Amino acid sequence: MRIVRILLKGAPVTTPTVQGAHLLHDLLWAHATPGDGVQHIVIRPVPHGMEATFFLTGASDEAALGHIRELLLRARGPIATHGLTV
């Protein structure tokens, strides 16, 4: 099991919400593929953005990071429509 944590930044005037965290959670799952190896995603609001923690299978840390990069590239447009950047 590998753990990858990322920060999705929001506009400085943006106040992240729990509802926004739930939306981001669903959005990331909608773009995940079985090949990504994602087992669990935890999203929490932090000042000026959202923190995403991924628990996933992977042969190495580098492979896990690569899978998350690919997932975030696939989801980049929808994430941006909600005021967040990767």
BELCORLIN-V120471 format. One record per helix or strand. SS is the DSSP state (2 for helix, 1 for strand). FROM is the first residue (numbers start at 1). LEN is the number of residues. If there is no record, write none. Layout:
ss=SS from=FROM len=LEN
ss=SS from=FROM len=LEN
This chain:
ss=1 from=2 len=9
ss=2 from=18 len=14
ss=2 from=34 len=3
ss=1 from=38 len=9
ss=1 from=49 len=8
ss=2 from=61 len=21
ss=1 from=84 len=2
